[in-house]
Amino acid sequence: MMMRKGKLFMLPYAGGSASVYLSWKKHLPAEVELIPMELPGRGKRYKEPLIDSVQNMIPVLLEDITSHELSASYAIFGHSMGNLLALELARELAKQDHPLPAALFLSGRNPPHVKSNFLRHVLSEQELVQEILKLGGTPPELMGDSGRRGRLPRGKGSCKSGADR
């Protein structure tokens, strides 16, 4: 079966960088061009101001994605907070009559019609550390490192971005 060449735009989780998706390339067919999208204030865009609301992030993402040729087949993947950003980005693409993605892959978050009442961005630093440890995947010794914990405000801003709807 012949596969059409297409682009796969990737949106990271709260506090994550586009670099989390770089290893995916080796698992995808050569016909898929992987395009991790870096959010302002993270990764290569670390020096840019952090945007802490979905409403303000969508125009930035729209500008980023439309800088690519979208007439070919493309898809958008978003995980966790990236899920919400991917959904809202697709809605904005439709509103502005841009070509729509052939697929929208959403993971790590409830469906859009199910609201969460848990707002991590309002937690104190210690409460947020405990919540991160409870989620798993982060070694406790890293959360004791003040250098790592110094990045929590970025993570908290990301949590707010994902909670503002």
C-alpha positions in Angstrom: 0.0 0.0 0.0 1.4 3.4 -1.0 1.3 6.1 1.7 0.9 9.8 0.9 3.5 12.1 2.3 2.2 14.1 5.2 3.1 16.2 8.2 2.5 15.4 11.8 2.5 18.5 14.1 3.1 17.6 17.7 2.0 19.7 20.8 3.6 18.8 24.2 2.2 18.5 27.6 2.2 21.3 30.3 5.8 22.3 30.9 7.1 20.1 28.1 9.3 20.9 25.2 9.0 20.0 21.5 12.1 17.9 22.0 10.1 15.2 23.8 8.8 14.1 20.4 12.2 13.9 18.5 12.6 10.2 19.2 9.3 9.5 17.5 10.8 10.1 14.1 12.5 6.7 14.1 9.2 5.0 14.7 7.3 6.7 11.9 7.3 5.9 8.1 9.6 8.0 6.0 6.5 9.5 4.4 5.6 11.3 7.7 7.4 14.5 8.4 7.4 15.0 12.2 7.1 18.7 13.2 7.3 19.2 17.0 5.8 22.6 17.9 7.7 24.5 20.5 5.6 26.7 22.8 6.9 30.1 23.9 8.9 30.0 27.1 10.1 26.4 26.5 12.9 24.6 24.8 14.4 26.6 21.9 11.9 29.4 22.7 12.9 29.6 26.4 13.8 33.3 26.2 10.3 34.2 24.9 7.7 35.1 27.5 5.6 32.3 28.8 2.0 32.4 27.6 -0.3 31.3 30.4 -3.7 31.0 28.6 -5.0 28.9 25.8 -6.8 31.9 24.3 -3.5 33.8 23.9 -1.5 30.7 22.8 -3.8 29.9 19.8 -2.8 32.9 17.6 0.9 32.0 18.2 0.3 28.3 17.2 -1.8 29.4 14.3 1.1 31.6 13.0 3.5 28.7 13.5 1.4 26.0 11.8 0.4 28.2 8.8 4.0 29.0 8.1 4.1 25.4 6.8 2.4 24.3 3.6 -0.9 22.9 4.8 -2.4 21.9 1.4 -0.8 18.5 1.7 -2.1 15.9 4.1 -1.4 16.8 7.7 -2.4 15.8 11.2 -2.1 17.3 14.7 -1.2 15.3 17.9 -1.6 16.8 21.3 -0.9 15.2 24.7 -2.4 16.4 28.0 -2.3 20.2 27.8 -1.2 19.8 24.1 -4.5 17.9 23.6 -6.4 21.1 24.5 -4.1 23.2 22.4 -4.5 20.9 19.4 -8.3 20.9 19.6 -8.5 24.7 19.9 -5.9 25.1 17.1 -8.0 22.9 14.8 -11.1 25.0 15.7 -9.3 28.2 14.8 -8.0 26.7 11.5 -11.6 25.9 10.6 -12.8 29.4 11.6 -10.2 31.0 9.4 -10.9 28.7 6.5 -7.4 27.1 6.5 -7.2 23.5 5.2 -8.2 21.2 8.1 -6.0 18.3 9.4 -6.8 14.8 8.0 -6.6 13.6 11.6 -6.6 15.1 15.1 -5.0 12.8 17.7 -5.8 13.7 21.3 -4.3 11.9 24.3 -3.8 12.2 28.0 -6.8 14.3 28.9 -10.5 13.9 29.3 -12.7 14.6 26.2 -13.5 18.3 25.7 -17.1 17.9 27.0 -15.8 16.6 30.4 -14.6 19.4 32.6 -12.0 18.9 35.4 -12.3 20.7 38.7 -8.7 20.1 39.7 -6.6 23.2 39.2 -3.0 22.5 39.7 -1.9 26.0 39.0 -3.4 27.3 42.3 -1.3 24.8 44.4 1.5 26.0 46.5 5.0 24.9 45.4 5.1 22.1 48.0 1.6 20.9 47.0 2.6 21.0 43.3 5.7 18.9 44.1 3.6 16.3 45.9 1.1 16.2 43.0 3.9 15.7 40.5 5.3 12.9 42.6 1.9 11.3 42.9 1.5 11.3 39.1 4.6 9.2 38.8 7.4 9.4 36.3 9.5 12.0 38.2 12.2 10.7 40.5 11.7 12.2 44.0 15.4 13.2 44.1 14.8 15.6 41.2 12.1 17.4 43.1 14.5 17.9 46.0 16.9 19.8 43.6 16.2 23.5 43.9 17.4 24.0 40.4 14.7 21.7 39.0 12.1 23.2 41.4 13.0 26.6 40.1 11.3 25.6 36.8 8.0 25.0 38.6 6.6 28.5 37.8 6.8 27.5 34.1 5.0 24.3 34.8 2.4 26.1 36.9 1.9 28.6 34.0 1.4 25.6 31.7 -1.1 24.1 34.2 -3.0 27.4 34.1 -3.0 27.3 30.3 -4.6 23.9 30.3 -7.1 24.8 33.0 -8.5 28.1 31.7 -11.4 26.7 29.8 
